[in-house]
Amino acid sequence: MNAPTSLQPVFIALQANNDTLPIVEAIQADNPHAVVQDYPAMVKIDAPGSLVIRRASIEERIGRDFDLRELQLNLISLSGGIDETDDEFILQWKAA
């Protein structure tokens, strides 16, 4: 049985560059509750409860296969428990 998720905020911060632009667009499309904050060298995406990054959504935007492990190339920081499959990278806190 899966533990219920908390509404505690999670975030992911990525380097701001041309490679991350379609990734951020995909995250925004799949997580309408998320808030994107642009900084000079970083993009931070905050969300209450959970943040889901879908491989298929990124692939649609970049026009090629994408391995979710490629996120680590531009990853600065994140907050939340990680649940990762070949198709999704999920950040969320489990409720106690």
N, CA, C and O atoms as CSV, one atom per row, in Angstrom:
chain,resi,resn,atom,element,x,y,z
A,1,MET,N,N,0.848,-1.184,0.000
A,1,MET,CA,C,0.000,0.000,0.000
A,1,MET,C,C,0.890,1.242,0.000
A,1,MET,O,O,1.837,1.326,0.782
A,2,ASN,N,N,0.596,2.187,-0.856
A,2,ASN,CA,C,1.369,3.427,-0.934
A,2,ASN,C,C,0.955,4.379,0.170
A,2,ASN,O,O,-0.230,4.527,0.467
A,3,ALA,N,N,1.942,5.023,0.774
A,3,ALA,CA,C,1.658,6.029,1.788
A,3,ALA,C,C,1.075,7.262,1.114
A,3,ALA,O,O,1.490,7.616,0.010
A,4,PRO,N,N,0.103,7.931,1.771
A,4,PRO,CA,C,-0.441,9.154,1.173
A,4,PRO,C,C,0.634,10.229,1.077
A,4,PRO,O,O,1.580,10.257,1.864
A,5,THR,N,N,0.470,11.105,0.107
A,5,THR,CA,C,1.448,12.177,-0.067
A,5,THR,C,C,1.054,13.394,0.750
A,5,THR,O,O,-0.121,13.606,1.049
A,6,SER,N,N,2.030,14.173,1.099
A,6,SER,CA,C,1.866,15.400,1.863
A,6,SER,C,C,1.693,16.571,0.899
A,6,SER,O,O,2.036,16.463,-0.279
A,7,LEU,N,N,1.169,17.676,1.389
A,7,LEU,CA,C,1.091,18.900,0.589
A,7,LEU,C,C,2.304,19.796,0.819
A,7,LEU,O,O,2.354,20.922,0.326
A,8,GLN,N,N,3.281,19.290,1.570
A,8,GLN,CA,C,4.517,20.046,1.793
A,8,GLN,C,C,5.158,20.349,0.440
A,8,GLN,O,O,5.208,19.475,-0.425
A,9,PRO,N,N,5.647,21.568,0.248
A,9,PRO,CA,C,6.216,21.945,-1.056
A,9,PRO,C,C,7.445,21.124,-1.441
A,9,PRO,O,O,8.242,20.721,-0.593
A,10,VAL,N,N,7.569,20.893,-2.733
A,10,VAL,CA,C,8.755,20.276,-3.323
A,10,VAL,C,C,9.289,21.243,-4.369
A,10,VAL,O,O,8.576,22.143,-4.811
A,11,PHE,N,N,10.547,21.057,-4.765
A,11,PHE,CA,C,11.075,21.889,-5.848
A,11,PHE,C,C,12.185,21.173,-6.584
A,11,PHE,O,O,12.789,20.227,-6.079
A,12,ILE,N,N,12.437,21.651,-7.795
A,12,ILE,CA,C,13.612,21.259,-8.558
A,12,ILE,C,C,14.217,22.539,-9.118
A,12,ILE,O,O,13.497,23.421,-9.585
A,13,ALA,N,N,15.540,22.636,-9.070
A,13,ALA,CA,C,16.253,23.793,-9.615
A,13,ALA,C,C,17.214,23.291,-10.685
A,13,ALA,O,O,18.008,22.380,-10.448
A,14,LEU,N,N,17.130,23.898,-11.861
A,14,LEU,CA,C,17.955,23.515,-13.004
A,14,LEU,C,C,18.756,24.714,-13.489
A,14,LEU,O,O,18.341,25.859,-13.312
A,15,GLN,N,N,19.901,24.449,-14.101
A,15,GLN,CA,C,20.655,25.519,-14.735
A,15,GLN,C,C,19.787,26.140,-15.826
A,15,GLN,O,O,19.052,25.433,-16.516
A,16,ALA,N,N,19.871,27.442,-15.979
A,16,ALA,CA,C,19.121,28.145,-17.024
A,16,ALA,C,C,19.968,28.156,-18.289
A,16,ALA,O,O,20.937,28.909,-18.391
A,17,ASN,N,N,19.597,27.317,-19.250
A,17,ASN,CA,C,20.305,27.278,-20.529
A,17,ASN,C,C,19.372,26.728,-21.614
A,17,ASN,O,O,18.230,26.369,-21.327
A,18,ASN,N,N,19.843,26.664,-22.823
A,18,ASN,CA,C,19.004,26.206,-23.936
A,18,ASN,C,C,18.569,24.755,-23.791
A,18,ASN,O,O,17.504,24.382,-24.284
A,19,ASP,N,N,19.365,23.936,-23.127
A,19,ASP,CA,C,19.006,22.532,-22.939
A,19,ASP,C,C,17.831,22.360,-21.984
A,19,ASP,O,O,17.030,21.438,-22.146
A,20,THR,N,N,17.721,23.234,-20.995
A,20,THR,CA,C,16.665,23.071,-20.000
A,20,THR,C,C,15.351,23.744,-20.385
A,20,THR,O,O,14.319,23.449,-19.782
A,21,LEU,N,N,15.360,24.628,-21.359
A,21,LEU,CA,C,14.130,25.323,-21.753
A,21,LEU,C,C,12.994,24.354,-22.082
A,21,LEU,O,O,11.906,24.521,-21.532
A,22,PRO,N,N,13.181,23.350,-22.945
A,22,PRO,CA,C,12.076,22.428,-23.223
A,22,PRO,C,C,11.719,21.547,-22.024
A,22,PRO,O,O,10.576,21.106,-21.902
A,23,ILE,N,N,12.670,21.293,-21.153
A,23,ILE,CA,C,12.381,20.515,-19.947
A,23,ILE,C,C,11.455,21.310,-19.036
A,23,ILE,O,O,10.477,20.773,-18.517
A,24,VAL,N,N,11.760,22.582,-18.844
A,24,VAL,CA,C,10.918,23.448,-18.015
A,24,VAL,C,C,9.525,23.577,-18.633
A,24,VAL,O,O,8.529,23.537,-17.912
A,25,GLU,N,N,9.442,23.731,-19.953
A,25,GLU,CA,C,8.141,23.805,-20.630
A,25,GLU,C,C,7.330,22.539,-20.389
A,25,GLU,O,O,6.126,22.614,-20.145
A,26,ALA,N,N,7.971,21.384,-20.454
A,26,ALA,CA,C,7.282,20.113,-20.225
A,26,ALA,C,C,6.792,20.008,-18.784
A,26,ALA,O,O,5.673,19.560,-18.537
A,27,ILE,N,N,7.624,20.420,-17.838
A,27,ILE,CA,C,7.228,20.376,-16.429
A,27,ILE,C,C,6.031,21.290,-16.192
A,27,ILE,O,O,5.091,20.908,-15.496
A,28,GLN,N,N,6.055,22.491,-16.763
A,28,GLN,CA,C,4.931,23.422,-16.614
A,28,GLN,C,C,3.650,22.830,-17.190
A,28,GLN,O,O,2.589,22.933,-16.575
A,29,ALA,N,N,3.739,22.215,-18.358
A,29,ALA,CA,C,2.554,21.648,-19.004
A,29,ALA,C,C,1.952,20.513,-18.180
A,29,ALA,O,O,0.730,20.384,-18.097
A,30,ASP,N,N,2.799,19.698,-17.575
A,30,ASP,CA,C,2.322,18.545,-16.811
A,30,ASP,C,C,1.969,18.872,-15.365
A,30,ASP,O,O,1.359,18.051,-14.679
A,31,ASN,N,N,2.341,20.051,-14.896
A,31,ASN,CA,C,2.118,20.446,-13.500
A,31,ASN,C,C,1.577,21.871,-13.444
A,31,ASN,O,O,2.311,22.788,-13.076
A,32,PRO,N,N,0.306,22.077,-13.803
A,32,PRO,CA,C,-0.233,23.442,-13.834
A,32,PRO,C,C,-0.227,24.135,-12.469
A,32,PRO,O,O,-0.325,25.360,-12.400
A,33,HIS,N,N,-0.115,23.372,-11.394
A,33,HIS,CA,C,-0.060,23.941,-10.041
A,33,HIS,C,C,1.336,24.451,-9.675
A,33,HIS,O,O,1.501,25.101,-8.643
A,34,ALA,N,N,2.324,24.168,-10.496
A,34,ALA,CA,C,3.713,24.544,-10.204
A,34,ALA,C,C,3.963,26.018,-10.510
A,34,ALA,O,O,3.317,26.610,-11.374
A,35,VAL,N,N,4.910,26.589,-9.785
A,35,VAL,CA,C,5.311,27.984,-9.972
A,35,VAL,C,C,6.766,28.001,-10.432
A,35,VAL,O,O,7.646,27.458,-9.763
A,36,VAL,N,N,7.008,28.630,-11.578
A,36,VAL,CA,C,8.353,28.711,-12.145
A,36,VAL,C,C,8.949,30.073,-11.810
A,36,VAL,O,O,8.331,31.111,-12.048
A,37,GLN,N,N,10.158,30.052,-11.253
A,37,GLN,CA,C,10.871,31.282,-10.924
A,37,GLN,C,C,12.177,31.301,-11.717
A,37,GLN,O,O,13.006,30.399,-11.596
A,38,ASP,N,N,12.345,32.342,-12.527
A,38,ASP,CA,C,13.559,32.493,-13.329
A,38,ASP,C,C,14.566,33.364,-12.596
A,38,ASP,O,O,14.229,34.435,-12.092
A,39,TYR,N,N,15.798,32.896,-12.543
A,39,TYR,CA,C,16.913,33.628,-11.969
A,39,TYR,C,C,17.987,33.756,-13.046
A,39,TYR,O,O,17.873,33.110,-14.088
A,40,PRO,N,N,19.021,34.562,-12.834
A,40,PRO,CA,C,20.030,34.744,-13.883
A,40,PRO,C,C,20.664,33.447,-14.394
A,40,PRO,O,O,20.896,33.326,-15.597
A,41,ALA,N,N,20.946,32.492,-13.538
A,41,ALA,CA,C,21.605,31.262,-13.993
A,41,ALA,C,C,20.841,30.001,-13.608
A,41,ALA,O,O,21.362,28.891,-13.725
A,42,MET,N,N,19.592,30.178,-13.143
A,42,MET,CA,C,18.848,29.048,-12.606
A,42,MET,C,C,17.357,29.223,-12.851
A,42,MET,O,O,16.846,30.342,-12.893
A,43,VAL,N,N,16.676,28.108,-13.011
A,43,VAL,CA,C,15.217,28.082,-13.043
A,43,VAL,C,C,14.784,27.175,-11.902
A,43,VAL,O,O,15.208,26.022,-11.824
A,44,LYS,N,N,13.939,27.697,-11.015
A,44,LYS,CA,C,13.446,26.923,-9.874
A,44,LYS,C,C,11.954,26.711,-10.055
A,44,LYS,O,O,11.210,27.648,-10.345
A,45,ILE,N,N,11.531,25.474,-9.881
A,45,ILE,CA,C,10.122,25.129,-10.034
A,45,ILE,C,C,9.635,24.578,-8.704
A,45,ILE,O,O,10.107,23.540,-8.239
A,46,ASP,N,N,8.682,25.285,-8.093
A,46,ASP,CA,C,8.094,24.897,-6.812
A,46,ASP,C,C,6.690,24.361,-7.043
A,46,ASP,O,O,5.985,24.810,-7.946
A,47,ALA,N,N,6.291,23.397,-6.221
A,47,ALA,CA,C,4.934,22.872,-6.313
A,47,ALA,C,C,4.505,22.334,-4.953
A,47,ALA,O,O,5.309,21.733,-4.240
A,48,PRO,N,N,3.239,22.549,-4.592
A,48,PRO,CA,C,2.737,21.949,-3.360
A,48,PRO,C,C,2.439,20.468,-3.597
A,48,PRO,O,O,1.769,20.111,-4.567
A,49,GLY,N,N,2.933,19.621,-2.718
A,49,GLY,CA,C,2.588,18.201,-2.789
A,49,GLY,C,C,3.484,17.349,-3.651
A,49,GLY,O,O,4.178,16.468,-3.145
A,50,SER,N,N,3.481,17.598,-4.948
A,50,SER,CA,C,4.291,16.758,-5.836
A,50,SER,C,C,4.594,17.471,-7.141
A,50,SER,O,O,3.930,18.434,-7.527
A,51,LEU,N,N,5.614,16.965,-7.800
A,51,LEU,CA,C,6.033,17.472,-9.104
A,51,LEU,C,C,6.380,16.245,-9.944
A,51,LEU,O,O,7.201,15.421,-9.542
A,52,VAL,N,N,5.746,16.129,-11.117
A,52,VAL,CA,C,5.961,14.973,-11.980
A,52,VAL,C,C,6.648,15.433,-13.260
A,52,VAL,O,O,6.171,16.340,-13.942
A,53,ILE,N,N,7.766,14.801,-13.575
A,53,ILE,CA,C,8.493,15.090,-14.809
A,53,ILE,C,C,8.354,13.861,-15.692
A,53,ILE,O,O,8.828,12.780,-15.342
A,54,ARG,N,N,7.700,14.029,-16.840
A,54,ARG,CA,C,7.410,12.897,-17.729
A,54,ARG,C,C,8.350,12.889,-18.930
A,54,ARG,O,O,8.508,13.891,-19.627
A,55,ARG,N,N,8.959,11.746,-19.149
A,55,ARG,CA,C,9.880,11.564,-20.276
A,55,ARG,C,C,9.195,11.887,-21.595
A,55,ARG,O,O,9.772,12.584,-22.429
A,56,ALA,N,N,7.976,11.394,-21.802
A,56,ALA,CA,C,7.263,11.603,-23.068
A,56,ALA,C,C,7.024,13.082,-23.347
A,56,ALA,O,O,7.111,13.515,-24.496
A,57,SER,N,N,6.726,13.854,-22.319
A,57,SER,CA,C,6.483,15.290,-22.503
A,57,SER,C,C,7.751,16.012,-22.947
A,57,SER,O,O,7.699,16.916,-23.780
A,58,ILE,N,N,8.879,15.611,-22.390
A,58,ILE,CA,C,10.154,16.216,-22.791
A,58,ILE,C,C,10.489,15.811,-24.219
A,58,ILE,O,O,10.900,16.647,-25.024
A,59,GLU,N,N,10.313,14.527,-24.536
A,59,GLU,CA,C,10.616,14.036,-25.883
A,59,GLU,C,C,9.799,14.753,-26.952
A,59,GLU,O,O,10.305,15.025,-28.041
A,60,GLU,N,N,8.532,15.063,-26.649
A,60,GLU,CA,C,7.688,15.809,-27.596
A,60,GLU,C,C,8.308,17.157,-27.938
A,60,GLU,O,O,8.221,17.614,-29.078
A,61,ARG,N,N,8.927,17.785,-26.963
A,61,ARG,CA,C,9.465,19.130,-27.154
A,61,ARG,C,C,10.866,19.147,-27.762
A,61,ARG,O,O,11.225,20.088,-28.470
A,62,ILE,N,N,11.659,18.108,-27.487
A,62,ILE,CA,C,13.032,18.123,-28.005
A,62,ILE,C,C,13.188,17.320,-29.288
A,62,ILE,O,O,14.205,17.434,-29.973
A,63,GLY,N,N,12.185,16.505,-29.619
A,63,GLY,CA,C,12.214,15.768,-30.877
A,63,GLY,C,C,13.204,14.620,-30.936
A,63,GLY,O,O,13.670,14.246,-32.012
A,64,ARG,N,N,13.527,14.058,-29.769
A,64,ARG,CA,C,14.431,12.898,-29.723
A,64,ARG,C,C,14.150,12.111,-28.450
A,64,ARG,O,O,13.430,12.574,-27.565
A,65,ASP,N,N,14.726,10.918,-28.370
A,65,ASP,CA,C,14.610,10.134,-27.148
A,65,ASP,C,C,15.304,10.874,-26.007
A,65,ASP,O,O,16.312,11.549,-26.212
A,66,PHE,N,N,14.754,10.739,-24.814
A,66,PHE,CA,C,15.309,11.404,-23.636
A,66,PHE,C,C,15.335,10.412,-22.487
A,66,PHE,O,O,14.321,9.785,-22.180
A,67,ASP,N,N,16.469,10.271,-21.864
A,67,ASP,CA,C,16.620,9.446,-20.670
A,67,ASP,C,C,16.508,10.392,-19.474
A,67,ASP,O,O,17.249,11.372,-19.390
A,68,LEU,N,N,15.600,10.110,-18.560
A,68,LEU,CA,C,15.395,11.015,-17.429
A,68,LEU,C,C,16.662,11.237,-16.601
A,68,LEU,O,O,16.751,12.224,-15.870
A,69,ARG,N,N,17.631,10.346,-16.702
A,69,ARG,CA,C,18.900,10.566,-15.998
A,69,ARG,C,C,19.641,11.775,-16.557
A,69,ARG,O,O,20.533,12.314,-15.901
A,70,GLU,N,N,19.276,12.208,-17.774
A,70,GLU,CA,C,19.883,13.410,-18.356
A,70,GLU,C,C,19.552,14.663,-17.544
A,70,GLU,O,O,20.250,15.670,-17.657
A,71,LEU,N,N,18.497,14.612,-16.727
A,71,LEU,CA,C,18.175,15.751,-15.858
A,71,LEU,C,C,19.367,16.114,-14.979
A,71,LEU,O,O,19.582,17.286,-14.669
A,72,GLN,N,N,20.131,15.117,-14.583
A,72,GLN,CA,C,21.249,15.345,-13.670
A,72,GLN,C,C,22.345,16.213,-14.280
A,72,GLN,O,O,23.140,16.803,-13.548
A,73,LEU,N,N,22.400,16.302,-15.603
A,73,LEU,CA,C,23.411,17.135,-16.257
A,73,LEU,C,C,23.232,18.615,-15.934
A,73,LEU,O,O,24.208,19.363,-15.879
A,74,ASN,N,N,21.983,19.038,-15.721
A,74,ASN,CA,C,21.686,20.446,-15.454
A,74,ASN,C,C,21.043,20.670,-14.086
A,74,ASN,O,O,20.575,21.769,-13.789
A,75,LEU,N,N,21.020,19.631,-13.260
A,75,LEU,CA,C,20.390,19.713,-11.950
A,75,LEU,C,C,21.269,20.484,-10.973
A,75,LEU,O,O,22.459,20.204,-10.835
A,76,ILE,N,N,20.663,21.462,-10.294
A,76,ILE,CA,C,21.359,22.204,-9.249
A,76,ILE,C,C,20.967,21.652,-7.885
A,76,ILE,O,O,21.829,21.346,-7.061
A,77,SER,N,N,19.661,21.524,-7.648
A,77,SER,CA,C,19.183,21.064,-6.355
A,77,SER,C,C,17.744,20.595,-6.491
A,77,SER,O,O,17.067,20.895,-7.474
A,78,LEU,N,N,17.288,19.854,-5.486
A,78,LEU,CA,C,15.881,19.465,-5.436
A,78,LEU,C,C,15.488,19.235,-3.995
A,78,LEU,O,O,16.337,19.069,-3.120
A,79,SER,N,N,14.189,19.228,-3.762
A,79,SER,CA,C,13.657,18.982,-2.433
A,79,SER,C,C,12.453,18.073,-2.575
A,79,SER,O,O,11.540,18.351,-3.352
A,80,GLY,N,N,12.456,16.992,-1.824
A,80,GLY,CA,C,11.365,16.030,-1.875
A,80,GLY,C,C,11.909,14.632,-2.024
A,80,GLY,O,O,13.057,14.430,-2.420
A,81,GLY,N,N,11.075,13.677,-1.702
A,81,GLY,CA,C,11.449,12.291,-1.927
A,81,GLY,C,C,11.365,11.988,-3.411
A,81,GLY,O,O,10.505,12.524,-4.110
A,82,ILE,N,N,12.249,11.135,-3.892
A,82,ILE,CA,C,12.312,10.826,-5.321
A,82,ILE,C,C,11.725,9.451,-5.580
A,82,ILE,O,O,12.080,8.477,-4.916
A,83,ASP,N,N,10.829,9.379,-6.547
A,83,ASP,CA,C,10.304,8.113,-7.056
A,83,ASP,C,C,10.559,8.151,-8.554
A,83,ASP,O,O,9.978,8.975,-9.260
A,84,GLU,N,N,11.422,7.268,-9.045
A,84,GLU,CA,C,11.872,7.356,-10.433
A,84,GLU,C,C,11.631,6.048,-11.175
A,84,GLU,O,O,11.942,4.966,-10.677
A,85,THR,N,N,11.070,6.170,-12.378
A,85,THR,CA,C,10.939,5.048,-13.295
A,85,THR,C,C,11.565,5.481,-14.618
A,85,THR,O,O,12.095,6.587,-14.720
A,86,ASP,N,N,11.507,4.624,-15.620
A,86,ASP,CA,C,12.003,5.013,-16.943
A,86,ASP,C,C,11.154,6.114,-17.562
A,86,ASP,O,O,11.628,6.853,-18.424
A,87,ASP,N,N,9.886,6.231,-17.122
A,87,ASP,CA,C,8.945,7.168,-17.731
A,87,ASP,C,C,8.667,8.425,-16.920
A,87,ASP,O,O,8.254,9.440,-17.481
A,88,GLU,N,N,8.887,8.376,-15.607
A,88,GLU,CA,C,8.561,9.520,-14.754
A,88,GLU,C,C,9.598,9.711,-13.651
A,88,GLU,O,O,10.170,8.755,-13.128
A,89,PHE,N,N,9.814,10.971,-13.323
A,89,PHE,CA,C,10.644,11.382,-12.191
A,89,PHE,C,C,9.708,12.180,-11.300
A,89,PHE,O,O,9.281,13.273,-11.671
A,90,ILE,N,N,9.384,11.642,-10.122
A,90,ILE,CA,C,8.386,12.259,-9.250
A,90,ILE,C,C,9.051,12.725,-7.960
A,90,ILE,O,O,9.776,11.974,-7.308
A,91,LEU,N,N,8.789,13.982,-7.609
A,91,LEU,CA,C,9.214,14.534,-6.327
A,91,LEU,C,C,7.980,14.674,-5.457
A,91,LEU,O,O,6.996,15.290,-5.864
A,92,GLN,N,N,8.027,14.102,-4.254
A,92,GLN,CA,C,6.912,14.241,-3.320
A,92,GLN,C,C,7.365,13.826,-1.933
A,92,GLN,O,O,8.307,13.050,-1.774
A,93,TRP,N,N,6.684,14.352,-0.944
A,93,TRP,CA,C,6.914,13.932,0.431
A,93,TRP,C,C,5.797,12.970,0.793
A,93,TRP,O,O,4.640,13.211,0.450
A,94,LYS,N,N,6.119,11.905,1.466
A,94,LYS,CA,C,5.101,10.969,1.953
A,94,LYS,C,C,4.577,11.491,3.284
A,94,LYS,O,O,5.347,11.954,4.125
A,95,ALA,N,N,3.265,11.413,3.468
A,95,ALA,CA,C,2.662,11.844,4.726
A,95,ALA,C,C,3.044,10.859,5.826
A,95,ALA,O,O,3.182,9.660,5.585
A,96,ALA,N,N,3.209,11.381,7.021
A,96,ALA,CA,C,3.606,10.523,8.152
A,96,ALA,C,C,2.446,9.700,8.640
A,96,ALA,O,O,2.595,8.922,9.583
